[in-house]
Amino acid sequence: MGQFELTHYPRGRTLRQVLIGPDNHPMKKSPWQQRIRRAEELASAHPYAAEMLRFYALLTGFQEKLYRKLETASGRSPMAASHEQLAGPPELPELLSSFGEFLSFVKEVGPARSAQIADELKGQGQRSWGEFLNQFWSGTPEDSSESESLFARSFLQPYAELLRHRAAMQWPGYSHSLCPFCNRKAGLGVLRQMGDGGQRSLICSFCLAEWSFRRIVCPSCGEEDNRKLPVYTAGEFDYVRVECCDSCRRYLKTVDLTKNGLADAVVDEIAAAPLDLWARQQGYSKIEPNLVGV
């Protein structure tokens, strides 16, 4: 979501204390809190990625609060039950009432470019916000820049996750490159232990659904010739694979949990930003940027 500068949060307190409260009052672990804790660990271990990881942690804390708010609201009104009903956010009043708060949040803690975009969007009012969010939701953000699309994705992601959790869909045998739930592109891959090797899955860039996908095939263009599908690893991120395609010149990062079982695929993919820089220098472009715009 832009170039990173100093992220502000209260001095003398860890990110965990800022986001989830003092350690002596632990809350039940959630996927968001697990990501926050992993981001805090990696921010301490990798100073070059600390600012983007801290911003991501703060963003994740906001997303969890929004998820809980929408979860409560959905108990008072009908909820979409499947991906066939994803034409527009039926909880739009609750979303719009939170979007102004989200813009203020980004303006306060985000990098300079993101803060500027937040300020511009904040001045447009709720009518424009509704059109903006619905365009992204429907997959037609015609006049939006990549940075503005990241705003919409970051904000709407908790709602997409909530719908996916409520739908409780299964997709055995599904093998396409687009998400089986929301039809968006994959944001990253993950390798999980299966037998003597690793089973590759893709994780959606929007609703974070995960589905199995063949290892020797490009998720962007479908290339199957392994000679055109080089894989690179490097240095301290030897468990993060840069999976490239020499046919379409796209790439995807895949987190190998068989090599690092402590990793959180979404967070570690962000922390491995130097690999993105290297891939771009080699002439590859990422299939879909992550929530911090890398």
TITORLUM-754032 format. One record per residue: residue number from 1; residue in one letter; y negated, z, x of N, C-alpha, C in turn. Coordinates in steps of 0.1 Angstrom, whole numbers, plus 2048, in hexadecimal, padded with zeros to 3 digits. Layout:
! TITORLUM-754032
[atom NUM, 'a', [Y, Z, X], [Y, Z, X], [Y, Z, X]];
...
END
This chain:
! TITORLUM-754032
[atom 1, 'm', [80C, 800, 808], [800, 800, 800], [7F3, 800, 808]];
[atom 2, 'g', [7F4, 7FB, 815], [7E8, 7FA, 81D], [7EA, 7FF, 82B]];
[atom 3, 'q', [7E0, 7FF, 833], [7E0, 805, 840], [7DF, 814, 840]];
[atom 4, 'f', [7E7, 81B, 848], [7E7, 829, 847], [7DD, 830, 850]];
[atom 5, 'e', [7D6, 83A, 84A], [7CE, 843, 851], [7D3, 851, 84F]];
[atom 6, 'l', [7CB, 85B, 852], [7CF, 869, 850], [7D1, 86C, 842]];
[atom 7, 't', [7DD, 872, 83E], [7DF, 876, 831], [7DB, 885, 830]];
[atom 8, 'h', [7D4, 889, 826], [7CF, 897, 825], [7D7, 89F, 81C]];
[atom 9, 'y', [7DB, 8AB, 821], [7E2, 8B5, 819], [7DF, 8C2, 820]];
[atom 10, 'p', [7E0, 8CD, 818], [7DB, 8DA, 81D], [7E1, 8DE, 82B]];
[atom 11, 'r', [7D8, 8E3, 833], [7DC, 8E7, 841], [7E5, 8F4, 83F]];
[atom 12, 'g', [7EE, 8F5, 849], [7F6, 901, 84A], [802, 901, 840]];
[atom 13, 'r', [804, 8F6, 839], [80F, 8F5, 82F], [817, 8E9, 832]];
[atom 14, 't', [824, 8EA, 831], [82C, 8DE, 833], [82C, 8D5, 827]];
[atom 15, 'l', [830, 8C9, 828], [831, 8C0, 81D], [83A, 8C6, 812]];
[atom 16, 'r', [844, 8CC, 816], [84D, 8D2, 80B], [846, 8DC, 803]];
[atom 17, 'q', [83E, 8E5, 809], [836, 8EF, 802], [82B, 8E8, 7F9]];
[atom 18, 'v', [825, 8DE, 7FE], [81B, 8D7, 7F6], [821, 8D1, 7EA]];
[atom 19, 'l', [82D, 8CB, 7EB], [833, 8C2, 7E1], [83C, 8CA, 7D7]];
[atom 20, 'i', [844, 8D3, 7DC], [84E, 8DA, 7D4], [84D, 8E9, 7D4]];
[atom 21, 'g', [842, 8EE, 7DA], [840, 8FD, 7DA], [846, 904, 7E6]];
[atom 22, 'p', [843, 911, 7E7], [848, 919, 7F2], [857, 919, 7F3]];
[atom 23, 'd', [85C, 91A, 800], [86A, 91A, 802], [871, 926, 7FB]];
[atom 24, 'n', [86A, 931, 7F8], [871, 93C, 7F2], [872, 93A, 7E3]];
[atom 25, 'h', [86D, 92F, 7DD], [86F, 92C, 7CF], [874, 91E, 7CE]];
[atom 26, 'p', [881, 91C, 7D2], [887, 90F, 7D2], [889, 90A, 7C4]];
[atom 27, 'm', [886, 8FD, 7C2], [889, 8F6, 7B6], [896, 8EF, 7B7]];
[atom 28, 'k', [89C, 8EB, 7AC], [8A8, 8E4, 7AC], [8A6, 8D6, 7B3]];
[atom 29, 'k', [8AF, 8D3, 7BC], [8AD, 8C6, 7C3], [8AD, 8BA, 7B9]];
[atom 30, 's', [8A5, 8B1, 7BC], [8A4, 8A4, 7B4], [8A4, 899, 7BE]];
[atom 31, 'p', [8A7, 88D, 7BA], [8A6, 881, 7C3], [898, 881, 7CA]];
[atom 32, 'w', [88E, 884, 7C3], [880, 883, 7C8], [87E, 88E, 7D3]];
[atom 33, 'q', [883, 89A, 7D1], [882, 8A5, 7DA], [88A, 8A2, 7E7]];
[atom 34, 'q', [896, 89C, 7E5], [89E, 898, 7F1], [896, 88E, 7F9]];
[atom 35, 'r', [890, 884, 7F3], [888, 87A, 7FA], [87C, 881, 801]];
[atom 36, 'i', [876, 88A, 7FA], [86A, 891, 800], [86F, 898, 80D]];
[atom 37, 'r', [87A, 8A0, 80C], [87F, 8A7, 817], [883, 89E, 823]];
[atom 38, 'r', [889, 893, 820], [88D, 88A, 82A], [880, 884, 831]];
[atom 39, 'a', [876, 881, 829], [86A, 87B, 82E], [863, 885, 837]];
[atom 40, 'e', [864, 892, 834], [85E, 89C, 83C], [865, 89D, 849]];
[atom 41, 'e', [872, 89D, 849], [87A, 89D, 855], [877, 891, 85E]];
[atom 42, 'l', [876, 885, 859], [874, 879, 861], [866, 879, 865]];
[atom 43, 'a', [85C, 87E, 85E], [84E, 87E, 862], [84D, 887, 86F]];
[atom 44, 's', [854, 892, 86F], [854, 89A, 87B], [85B, 894, 887]];
[atom 45, 'a', [865, 88C, 885], [86D, 886, 88F], [867, 879, 895]];
[atom 46, 'h', [85F, 872, 88C], [859, 865, 890], [84A, 865, 88D]];
[atom 47, 'p', [842, 86A, 897], [834, 86B, 895], [82D, 85E, 891]];
[atom 48, 'y', [832, 852, 896], [82C, 845, 893], [82D, 842, 884]];
[atom 49, 'a', [837, 848, 87D], [839, 845, 86F], [834, 851, 866]];
[atom 50, 'a', [82E, 85B, 86C], [82B, 867, 865], [822, 865, 859]];
[atom 51, 'e', [817, 85D, 85B], [80D, 85C, 850], [813, 855, 844]];
[atom 52, 'm', [81B, 84A, 846], [821, 843, 83B], [82B, 84B, 834]];
[atom 53, 'l', [833, 853, 83C], [83D, 85C, 836], [837, 867, 82E]];
[atom 54, 'r', [82C, 86D, 833], [825, 877, 82B], [81F, 872, 81E]];
[atom 55, 'f', [819, 866, 81F], [814, 860, 813], [81F, 85D, 809]];
[atom 56, 'y', [82B, 858, 80F], [836, 855, 806], [83B, 862, 7FF]];
[atom 57, 'a', [83B, 86D, 807], [840, 87A, 801], [837, 87E, 7F6]];
[atom 58, 'l', [82A, 87D, 7F8], [820, 881, 7EE], [822, 878, 7E1]];
[atom 59, 'l', [824, 86B, 7E4], [826, 861, 7D9], [833, 865, 7D1]];
[atom 60, 't', [83D, 869, 7D8], [84A, 86D, 7D2], [848, 879, 7C9]];
[atom 61, 'g', [840, 883, 7CE], [83D, 88E, 7C6], [836, 88B, 7B9]];
[atom 62, 'f', [82D, 881, 7BA], [826, 87D, 7AE], [830, 876, 7A4]];
[atom 63, 'q', [839, 86D, 7AA], [842, 866, 7A2], [84B, 870, 79A]];
[atom 64, 'e', [850, 87B, 7A1], [858, 884, 79A], [851, 88A, 78E]];
[atom 65, 'k', [845, 88E, 790], [83D, 894, 785], [83C, 88B, 779]];
[atom 66, 'l', [839, 87E, 77C], [838, 874, 772], [845, 872, 76B]];
[atom 67, 'y', [850, 871, 772], [85D, 870, 76C], [860, 87B, 762]];
[atom 68, 'r', [85D, 888, 766], [85F, 893, 75D], [856, 892, 751]];
[atom 69, 'k', [84A, 88D, 752], [841, 88C, 747], [846, 881, 73D]];
[atom 70, 'l', [84B, 876, 743], [850, 86B, 73A], [85E, 86F, 734]];
[atom 71, 'e', [865, 877, 73B], [872, 87C, 736], [86F, 885, 72A]];
[atom 72, 't', [865, 88E, 72A], [862, 896, 71F], [85C, 88E, 713]];
[atom 73, 'a', [854, 884, 717], [84E, 87B, 70C], [859, 873, 705]];
[atom 74, 's', [863, 86F, 70D], [86E, 867, 707], [876, 86F, 6FD]];
[atom 75, 'g', [876, 87C, 6FE], [87D, 884, 6F5], [877, 884, 6E7]];
[atom 76, 'r', [86A, 880, 6E6], [863, 880, 6DA], [862, 872, 6D3]];
[atom 77, 's', [867, 868, 6DA], [866, 85A, 6D5], [872, 852, 6D9]];
[atom 78, 'p', [875, 847, 6D2], [881, 83F, 6D6], [87F, 83A, 6E4]];
[atom 79, 'm', [88B, 839, 6EB], [88B, 835, 6F9], [892, 828, 6FB]];
[atom 80, 'a', [88E, 81F, 703], [895, 812, 706], [8A3, 816, 70B]];
[atom 81, 'a', [8AD, 80F, 706], [8BB, 813, 70A], [8C2, 80A, 713]];
[atom 82, 's', [8BC, 7FE, 716], [8C2, 7F5, 71F], [8B8, 7EC, 726]];
[atom 83, 'h', [8BD, 7E4, 730], [8B4, 7DC, 737], [8AE, 7D1, 72E]];
[atom 84, 'e', [8B5, 7CE, 723], [8B0, 7C3, 71A], [8A3, 7C7, 713]];
[atom 85, 'q', [8A0, 7D4, 714], [894, 7D9, 70D], [888, 7DC, 716]];
[atom 86, 'l', [889, 7D6, 722], [87F, 7D9, 72C], [873, 7CF, 72B]];
[atom 87, 'a', [86F, 7CB, 71F], [864, 7C2, 71E], [856, 7C8, 720]];
[atom 88, 'g', [855, 7D5, 71E], [849, 7DC, 721], [84B, 7EB, 71F]];
[atom 89, 'p', [843, 7F3, 726], [845, 802, 725], [842, 808, 718]];
[atom 90, 'p', [84C, 80C, 710], [84A, 812, 703], [843, 81F, 704]];
[atom 91, 'e', [843, 825, 70F], [83B, 832, 711], [82D, 82F, 716]];
[atom 92, 'l', [827, 824, 713], [81B, 820, 719], [810, 82A, 718]];
[atom 93, 'p', [80E, 831, 70D], [803, 83B, 70C], [805, 846, 717]];
[atom 94, 'e', [811, 84B, 719], [813, 855, 723], [811, 84F, 731]];
[atom 95, 'l', [815, 842, 733], [812, 83C, 740], [804, 83A, 743]];
[atom 96, 'l', [7FC, 835, 739], [7EE, 833, 73B], [7E7, 840, 73D]];
[atom 97, 's', [7EB, 84A, 736], [7E4, 857, 738], [7E6, 85D, 746]];
[atom 98, 's', [7F1, 858, 74D], [7F4, 85D, 75A], [7EF, 853, 765]];
[atom 99, 'f', [7EB, 847, 761], [7E8, 83D, 76C], [7DA, 840, 772]];
[atom 100, 'g', [7D1, 846, 76A], [7C4, 84A, 770], [7C6, 855, 77B]];
[atom 101, 'e', [7CF, 85E, 777], [7D3, 869, 781], [7D9, 863, 78D]];
[atom 102, 'f', [7E2, 859, 78B], [7E8, 853, 797], [7DE, 84C, 7A0]];
[atom 103, 'l', [7D4, 845, 79A], [7CA, 83F, 7A2], [7C1, 849, 7AA]];
[atom 104, 's', [7BE, 854, 7A3], [7B7, 85F, 7AA], [7BF, 865, 7B6]];
[atom 105, 'f', [7CC, 866, 7B3], [7D5, 86B, 7BE], [7D5, 862, 7CA]];
[atom 106, 'v', [7D7, 855, 7C8], [7D7, 84B, 7D3], [7C9, 84B, 7DA]];
[atom 107, 'k', [7BF, 84C, 7D2], [7B1, 84B, 7D8], [7AF, 857, 7E1]];
[atom 108, 'e', [7B6, 863, 7DE], [7B4, 86F, 7E6], [7BD, 86F, 7F2]];
[atom 109, 'v', [7CA, 86B, 7F1], [7D3, 86D, 7FC], [7D8, 860, 803]];
[atom 110, 'g', [7D5, 854, 7FD], [7DA, 848, 802], [7D2, 842, 80E]];
[atom 111, 'p', [7D8, 838, 814], [7D1, 831, 81F], [7C4, 82A, 819]];
[atom 112, 'a', [7BB, 827, 822], [7AE, 822, 81E], [7AE, 816, 814]];
[atom 113, 'r', [7B7, 80C, 817], [7B7, 800, 80F], [7BC, 804, 801]];
[atom 114, 's', [7C6, 80D, 800], [7CC, 811, 7F3], [7C1, 819, 7EB]];
[atom 115, 'a', [7BA, 821, 7F2], [7B0, 829, 7EC], [7A5, 820, 7E6]];
[atom 116, 'q', [7A2, 815, 7ED], [798, 80C, 7E8], [79D, 805, 7DB]];
[atom 117, 'i', [7AA, 800, 7DB], [7AF, 7FA, 7D0], [7B0, 803, 7C4]];
[atom 118, 'a', [7B4, 810, 7C7], [7B4, 81A, 7BC], [7A7, 81C, 7B6]];
[atom 119, 'd', [79C, 81C, 7BE], [78F, 81E, 7B8], [78B, 812, 7B0]];
[atom 120, 'e', [78F, 806, 7B4], [78B, 7FA, 7AC], [793, 7FA, 79F]];
[atom 121, 'l', [7A0, 7FD, 79F], [7A7, 7FD, 793], [7A2, 808, 789]];
[atom 122, 'k', [79E, 813, 78F], [79A, 81F, 787], [78E, 81B, 77E]];
[atom 123, 'g', [785, 812, 784], [779, 80E, 77D], [77C, 804, 772]];
[atom 124, 'q', [788, 7FF, 771], [78B, 7F4, 767], [78E, 7F9, 759]];
[atom 125, 'g', [793, 806, 758], [795, 80C, 74B], [7A3, 809, 746]];
[atom 126, 'q', [7A7, 811, 73B], [7B5, 811, 736], [7BA, 803, 731]];
[atom 127, 'r', [7B1, 7FC, 72B], [7B5, 7EF, 725], [7BA, 7E6, 730]];
[atom 128, 's', [7B3, 7E5, 73B], [7B7, 7DD, 747], [7C4, 7E3, 74D]];
[atom 129, 'w', [7C4, 7F0, 74E], [7D0, 7F7, 753], [7DD, 7F3, 74C]];
[atom 130, 'g', [7DC, 7F3, 73E], [7E8, 7EF, 736], [7EC, 7E1, 739]];
[atom 131, 'e', [7E3, 7D7, 73A], [7E6, 7CA, 73D], [7EC, 7C8, 74B]];
[atom 132, 'f', [7E6, 7CF, 754], [7EB, 7CF, 762], [7F9, 7D4, 763]];
[atom 133, 'l', [7FC, 7E0, 75D], [809, 7E6, 75E], [814, 7DD, 756]];
[atom 134, 'n', [810, 7D8, 74B], [819, 7D0, 743], [81C, 7C3, 74A]];
[atom 135, 'q', [813, 7BD, 751], [815, 7B1, 759], [820, 7B3, 764]];
[atom 136, 'f', [81E, 7BE, 76B], [828, 7C1, 775], [836, 7C4, 76F]];
[atom 137, 'w', [836, 7CC, 764], [842, 7CF, 75E], [84A, 7C3, 759]];
[atom 138, 's', [843, 7B9, 754], [849, 7AD, 74F], [84C, 7A3, 75A]];
[atom 139, 'g', [848, 7A6, 767], [84A, 79D, 772], [841, 792, 773]];
[atom 140, 't', [835, 793, 76D], [82B, 789, 76D], [81D, 78E, 772]];
[atom 141, 'p', [81C, 794, 77E], [80F, 799, 783], [807, 78E, 789]];
[atom 142, 'e', [802, 785, 780], [7FC, 778, 784], [7F0, 77A, 78D]];
[atom 143, 'd', [7E7, 783, 78A], [7DB, 784, 792], [7DB, 790, 79B]];
[atom 144, 's', [7E6, 796, 79D], [7E7, 7A2, 7A5], [7EA, 79F, 7B4]];
[atom 145, 's', [7E4, 7A6, 7BD], [7E7, 7A4, 7CB], [7F4, 7AC, 7CE]];
[atom 146, 'e', [7F9, 7AA, 7DA], [805, 7B2, 7DE], [803, 7C1, 7DD]];
[atom 147, 's', [7F7, 7C5, 7E2], [7F3, 7D3, 7E2], [7F3, 7D8, 7D4]];
[atom 148, 'e', [7ED, 7D1, 7CB], [7EC, 7D5, 7BD], [7F9, 7D6, 7B6]];
[atom 149, 's', [802, 7CD, 7BA], [810, 7CD, 7B5], [817, 7D9, 7B9]];
[atom 150, 'l', [815, 7DD, 7C6], [81B, 7EA, 7CB], [816, 7F6, 7C3]];
[atom 151, 'f', [809, 7F6, 7BF], [804, 801, 7B7], [80C, 801, 7AA]];
[atom 152, 'a', [80E, 7F6, 7A3], [815, 7F6, 797], [823, 7FA, 799]];
[atom 153, 'r', [82A, 7F5, 7A3], [838, 7F9, 7A6], [839, 808, 7A8]];
[atom 154, 's', [830, 80D, 7B1], [831, 81B, 7B4], [82F, 824, 7A8]];
[atom 155, 'f', [826, 820, 79F], [823, 828, 793], [82E, 826, 789]];
[atom 156, 'l', [833, 81A, 786], [83D, 818, 77C], [84C, 81B, 780]];
[atom 157, 'q', [84E, 81D, 78D], [85C, 81F, 791], [862, 82B, 78B]];
[atom 158, 'p', [85C, 837, 789], [862, 842, 782], [867, 83E, 774]];
[atom 159, 'y', [85F, 836, 76D], [862, 832, 75F], [86E, 829, 760]];
[atom 160, 'a', [86F, 820, 769], [87A, 817, 76A], [887, 81F, 76E]];
[atom 161, 'e', [885, 829, 776], [891, 831, 779], [896, 839, 76D]];
[atom 162, 'l', [88C, 83E, 765], [890, 845, 759], [897, 83D, 74F]];
[atom 163, 'l', [893, 831, 74D], [89A, 828, 744], [8A8, 825, 749]];
[atom 164, 'r', [8A9, 822, 756], [8B6, 820, 75C], [8C0, 82C, 75B]];
[atom 165, 'h', [8BB, 837, 75D], [8C3, 843, 75C], [8C8, 845, 74D]];
[atom 166, 'r', [8BE, 843, 744], [8C2, 844, 736], [8CC, 83A, 731]];
[atom 167, 'a', [8CA, 82E, 736], [8D4, 823, 732], [8E2, 825, 737]];
[atom 168, 'a', [8E3, 82C, 743], [8F0, 82F, 748], [8FA, 823, 749]];
[atom 169, 'm', [8F4, 818, 74D], [8FB, 80C, 74E], [905, 80B, 75A]];
[atom 170, 'q', [910, 804, 759], [919, 801, 763], [919, 7F2, 766]];
[atom 171, 'w', [91B, 7EE, 772], [91C, 7DF, 775], [927, 7DC, 77E]];
[atom 172, 'p', [933, 7DF, 77B], [93F, 7DC, 784], [940, 7CD, 785]];
[atom 173, 'g', [942, 7C8, 791], [944, 7BA, 794], [937, 7B2, 795]];
[atom 174, 'y', [92C, 7B9, 793], [91F, 7B2, 794], [91C, 7AE, 7A3]];
[atom 175, 's', [919, 7A2, 7A6], [917, 79E, 7B4], [90B, 796, 7B7]];
[atom 176, 'h', [901, 796, 7AE], [8F5, 78E, 7B0], [8EB, 796, 7B8]];
[atom 177, 's', [8E1, 78F, 7BD], [8D7, 795, 7C6], [8CC, 79C, 7BF]];
[atom 178, 'l', [8C9, 799, 7B2], [8BF, 7A0, 7AB], [8C5, 7AC, 7A4]];
[atom 179, 'c', [8BD, 7B6, 7A1], [8C1, 7C3, 79B], [8C8, 7C0, 78E]];
[atom 180, 'p', [8D3, 7C6, 78B], [8DA, 7C4, 77F], [8D3, 7CB, 773]];
[atom 181, 'f', [8CA, 7D4, 776], [8C3, 7DB, 76B], [8B6, 7D5, 768]];
[atom 182, 'c', [8AD, 7D3, 772], [89F, 7CF, 76F], [89C, 7C1, 775]];
[atom 183, 'n', [8A6, 7BB, 77B], [8A5, 7AD, 780], [89B, 7AB, 78B]];
[atom 184, 'r', [898, 7B6, 793], [88E, 7B5, 79E], [896, 7B3, 7AB]];
[atom 185, 'k', [88F, 7B0, 7B6], [895, 7AD, 7C3], [899, 7BB, 7C9]];
[atom 186, 'a', [8A3, 7BA, 7D2], [8A7, 7C5, 7DA], [89C, 7C9, 7E4]];
[atom 187, 'g', [89A, 7D6, 7E6], [891, 7DB, 7F0], [897, 7DF, 7FD]];
[atom 188, 'l', [8A4, 7E2, 7FC], [8AB, 7E6, 808], [8BA, 7E6, 805]];
[atom 189, 'g', [8C2, 7E8, 810], [8D0, 7E8, 80F], [8D5, 7F6, 814]];
[atom 190, 'v', [8E2, 7F9, 811], [8E8, 805, 816], [8F7, 802, 818]];
[atom 191, 'l', [8FC, 808, 823], [90B, 807, 826], [911, 815, 824]];
[atom 192, 'r', [91B, 815, 81B], [922, 822, 819], [930, 821, 81D]];
[atom 193, 'q', [936, 82C, 821], [944, 82B, 826], [94E, 827, 81B]];
[atom 194, 'm', [956, 81D, 81F], [961, 819, 816], [96D, 815, 81E]];
[atom 195, 'g', [977, 81D, 81E], [983, 81A, 826], [97F, 81B, 835]];
[atom 196, 'd', [982, 811, 83D], [97F, 811, 84B], [972, 80B, 84E]];
[atom 197, 'g', [96B, 807, 844], [95E, 800, 847], [953, 805, 83D]];
[atom 198, 'g', [949, 7FD, 83C], [93E, 800, 833], [93C, 7F6, 828]];
[atom 199, 'q', [93A, 7FB, 81C], [937, 7F3, 810], [928, 7F1, 80F]];
[atom 200, 'r', [924, 7E5, 80E], [915, 7E2, 80D], [911, 7E2, 7FE]];
[atom 201, 's', [906, 7E9, 7FC], [8FF, 7E9, 7EF], [8F1, 7E5, 7F1]];
[atom 202, 'l', [8EA, 7E0, 7E6], [8DC, 7DE, 7E6], [8D6, 7E8, 7DD]];
[atom 203, 'i', [8C9, 7EC, 7E0], [8C2, 7F5, 7D8], [8B5, 7EE, 7D3]];
[atom 204, 'c', [8B3, 7EF, 7C6], [8A8, 7E8, 7BF], [89B, 7ED, 7C4]];
[atom 205, 's', [891, 7E4, 7C6], [884, 7E7, 7CB], [87C, 7EE, 7C0]];
[atom 206, 'f', [880, 7EE, 7B4], [878, 7F3, 7A9], [87F, 7FF, 7A2]];
[atom 207, 'c', [88B, 7FD, 79B], [891, 808, 794], [89B, 810, 79D]];
[atom 208, 'l', [89D, 80C, 7A9], [8A6, 812, 7B3], [8B5, 812, 7AF]];
[atom 209, 'a', [8B8, 809, 7A6], [8C7, 807, 7A3], [8CE, 803, 7B0]];
[atom 210, 'e', [8DA, 806, 7B1], [8E2, 802, 7BD], [8EF, 7FB, 7B8]];
[atom 211, 'w', [8F2, 7F0, 7BE], [8FE, 7E8, 7BA], [904, 7E2, 7C7]];
[atom 212, 's', [911, 7DF, 7C6], [918, 7DA, 7D1], [914, 7CB, 7D4]];
[atom 213, 'f', [914, 7C7, 7E1], [911, 7BA, 7E4], [918, 7B6, 7F1]];
[atom 214, 'r', [91D, 7AA, 7F2], [925, 7A6, 7FE], [91C, 7A7, 80A]];
[atom 215, 'r', [923, 7AB, 815], [91C, 7AD, 822], [917, 7A0, 828]];
[atom 216, 'i', [920, 795, 828], [91C, 789, 82E], [916, 77F, 824]];
[atom 217, 'v', [90B, 782, 820], [903, 779, 817], [8F5, 77E, 816]];
[atom 218, 'c', [8EC, 774, 816], [8DD, 777, 816], [8D9, 77B, 808]];
[atom 219, 'p', [8D3, 786, 805], [8CF, 78A, 7F8], [8C3, 782, 7F3]];
[atom 220, 's', [8BD, 77A, 7FC], [8B1, 772, 7F8], [8B5, 764, 7F4]];
[atom 221, 'c', [8BD, 75D, 7FC], [8C0, 74F, 7F9], [8CF, 74C, 7F7]];
[atom 222, 'g', [8D7, 756, 7F9], [8E6, 754, 7F7], [8ED, 74E, 803]];
[atom 223, 'e', [8E7, 74D, 80E], [8ED, 747, 81A], [8FA, 750, 81E]];
[atom 224, 'e', [905, 749, 821], [912, 74F, 824], [917, 74D, 832]];
[atom 225, 'd', [910, 744, 839], [915, 741, 847], [910, 74D, 850]];
[atom 226, 'n', [91A, 754, 855], [917, 760, 85D], [90F, 75C, 86A]];
[atom 227, 'r', [910, 750, 86E], [908, 74C, 87A], [8F9, 74B, 877]];
[atom 228, 'k', [8F6, 74A, 86B], [8E8, 74A, 867], [8E3, 757, 861]];
[atom 229, 'l', [8EB, 762, 862], [8E8, 76F, 85D], [8E9, 77A, 868]];
[atom 230, 'p', [8E0, 779, 872], [8E0, 783, 87D], [8DC, 791, 878]];
[atom 231, 'v', [8E2, 79A, 87E], [8DF, 7A8, 87B], [8DA, 7AF, 888]];
[atom 232, 'y', [8CF, 7B7, 887], [8C9, 7BD, 893], [8C8, 7CC, 891]];
[atom 233, 't', [8CA, 7D4, 89B], [8C7, 7E2, 89B], [8C0, 7E5, 8A8]];
[atom 234, 'a', [8B9, 7F1, 8A8], [8B2, 7F5, 8B4], [8B0, 804, 8B5]];
[atom 235, 'g', [8B0, 808, 8C2], [8AC, 816, 8C6], [8B0, 821, 8BD]];
[atom 236, 'e', [8A6, 829, 8B9], [8A9, 836, 8B2], [8AC, 833, 8A3]];
[atom 237, 'f', [8AA, 827, 89F], [8AF, 823, 891], [8BB, 81A, 892]];
[atom 238, 'd', [8C5, 81E, 89A], [8D1, 816, 89B], [8D9, 815, 88E]];
[atom 239, 'y', [8D6, 81E, 885], [8DD, 81E, 878], [8D6, 816, 86D]];
[atom 240, 'v', [8CB, 810, 871], [8C3, 807, 867], [8C5, 7F9, 86C]];
[atom 241, 'r', [8CB, 7F1, 864], [8CE, 7E3, 868], [8C3, 7D9, 862]];
[atom 242, 'v', [8BE, 7D0, 86B], [8B5, 7C6, 866], [8BD, 7BA, 863]];
[atom 243, 'e', [8C0, 7B7, 857], [8C9, 7AC, 853], [8C0, 7A0, 850]];
[atom 244, 'c', [8C1, 796, 858], [8B8, 78A, 857], [8C0, 77E, 853]];
[atom 245, 'c', [8B8, 774, 84E], [8BE, 767, 84A], [8B6, 75C, 851]];
[atom 246, 'd', [8BC, 754, 859], [8B5, 749, 860], [8B4, 73D, 857]];
[atom 247, 's', [8B9, 73D, 84B], [8B7, 732, 842], [8AA, 733, 83A]];
[atom 248, 'c', [8A8, 73F, 834], [89B, 741, 82C], [891, 74A, 834]];
[atom 249, 'r', [895, 74F, 840], [88C, 757, 848], [887, 764, 841]];
[atom 250, 'r', [890, 769, 839], [88D, 776, 833], [896, 781, 839]];
[atom 251, 'y', [893, 78D, 837], [89B, 798, 83C], [89B, 7A4, 833]];
[atom 252, 'l', [8A5, 7AD, 835], [8A6, 7B9, 82D], [8AB, 7C4, 837]];
[atom 253, 'k', [8A6, 7D0, 835], [8AB, 7DB, 83E], [8B6, 7E3, 836]];
[atom 254, 't', [8C1, 7E5, 83D], [8CC, 7ED, 837], [8CF, 7F9, 83E]];
[atom 255, 'v', [8D0, 804, 837], [8D2, 811, 83E], [8E1, 814, 83E]];
[atom 256, 'd', [8E7, 816, 84A], [8F5, 818, 84B], [8F9, 827, 84B]];
[atom 257, 'l', [8FD, 82B, 83F], [900, 83A, 83E], [90D, 83D, 844]];
[atom 258, 't', [915, 833, 849], [921, 836, 850], [91E, 83B, 85E]];
[atom 259, 'k', [912, 838, 863], [90D, 83C, 870], [904, 848, 870]];
[atom 260, 'n', [8FD, 84A, 864], [8F4, 855, 863], [8F5, 85A, 854]];
[atom 261, 'g', [8FE, 864, 852], [900, 869, 845], [8F5, 872, 840]];
[atom 262, 'l', [8EB, 876, 848], [8E0, 87E, 844], [8D4, 875, 83F]];
[atom 263, 'a', [8D5, 868, 840], [8CA, 860, 83D], [8C9, 85F, 82D]];
[atom 264, 'd', [8BD, 85D, 829], [8BA, 859, 81B], [8B5, 84A, 81C]];
[atom 265, 'a', [8BD, 841, 816], [8BB, 833, 818], [8AC, 82F, 816]];
[atom 266, 'v', [8A6, 834, 80B], [899, 82F, 807], [88F, 834, 811]];
[atom 267, 'v', [890, 841, 816], [886, 847, 81F], [888, 842, 82D]];
[atom 268, 'd', [894, 841, 831], [897, 83D, 83F], [893, 82E, 841]];
[atom 269, 'e', [894, 826, 836], [890, 818, 837], [881, 818, 83A]];
[atom 270, 'i', [879, 821, 834], [86B, 821, 836], [868, 826, 844]];
[atom 271, 'a', [86F, 830, 849], [86C, 835, 856], [86F, 82B, 861]];
[atom 272, 'a', [878, 822, 85F], [87C, 818, 869], [872, 80C, 869]];
[atom 273, 'a', [865, 80F, 867], [85B, 805, 866], [85A, 7FC, 873]];
[atom 274, 'p', [85C, 801, 87F], [85C, 7F9, 88B], [865, 7ED, 88A]];
[atom 275, 'l', [870, 7EE, 882], [879, 7E3, 881], [873, 7D8, 878]];
[atom 276, 'd', [86B, 7DC, 86F], [864, 7D2, 867], [85A, 7CA, 86F]];
[atom 277, 'l', [853, 7D1, 878], [849, 7CB, 881], [851, 7C1, 88A]];
[atom 278, 'w', [85C, 7C5, 88F], [864, 7BC, 898], [868, 7AF, 890]];
[atom 279, 'a', [86D, 7B2, 884], [872, 7A6, 87C], [867, 79C, 879]];
[atom 280, 'r', [85B, 7A1, 876], [850, 798, 873], [84C, 791, 880]];
[atom 281, 'q', [84D, 797, 88B], [84A, 790, 898], [854, 785, 89A]];
[atom 282, 'q', [860, 786, 895], [86A, 77C, 897], [869, 771, 88C]];
[atom 283, 'g', [85F, 772, 883], [85D, 768, 879], [864, 76A, 86C]];
[atom 284, 'y', [86A, 776, 86A], [871, 779, 85D], [867, 780, 854]];
[atom 285, 's', [869, 77E, 847], [861, 785, 83D], [86A, 78E, 834]];
[atom 286, 'k', [866, 799, 830], [86E, 7A3, 829], [870, 79E, 81A]];
[atom 287, 'i', [87C, 7A0, 815], [87F, 79C, 807], [875, 7A3, 7FD]];
[atom 288, 'e', [873, 7B0, 7FF], [86A, 7B7, 7F7], [865, 7C3, 7FF]];
[atom 289, 'p', [858, 7C5, 7FF], [853, 7D1, 806], [856, 7DE, 7FF]];
[atom 290, 'n', [857, 7E9, 807], [859, 7F6, 801], [84C, 7FC, 7FB]];
[atom 291, 'l', [84D, 808, 7F6], [841, 80E, 7EF], [835, 810, 7F8]];
[atom 292, 'v', [837, 811, 805], [82B, 812, 80E], [826, 805, 813]];
[atom 293, 'g', [82B, 7FA, 80D], [827, 7ED, 811], [82C, 7E7, 81D]];
[atom 294, 'v', [837, 7ED, 823], [83D, 7E8, 82F], [849, 7DF, 82C]];
END
